[in-house]
Amino acid sequence: MAIVGAVAAATNRETTGLPPLQETIEADALNALFDGQSSSVAVSFQYADTDVSVTGDGSIEVRVDGHSRESE
């Protein structure tokens, strides 16, 4: 999933070293929320000691220690 990859890149960790995303947020529900929705939809949550924001246009912002690292 793109979120796990973005968090791994932002934290310089392997994706296999991160906890399963399902332990933090219902990934299927997240996918359904963004499937065909407008770009004004946004969700923010904490995952693997980061703050993650995902928007309807597909951008993922990962904040590590207050510093933003964006990926699309």
C-alpha positions, 0 to 999 in steps of 0.5 A: 500500500502506498501509505506504508511505502511513504512512511517507510521512505520518510522514516528511512525504514523498510516496509517490513519493519513497520507494523501492519497498517490494519493495526492502525486504520481499517485500510479497506474502509480507507480505500473505499472512502477515496474510491471515486470521491472528490479531491476534497476528502482528507483523512489524518491519522497516526501510524508508526510514530508519524502523522499521516494525511491522505487526500482525495487527489492521492497525495500522502503527507507524512510528518516525522517529528513535526517535519513534513515529507510529501509523496504522490 
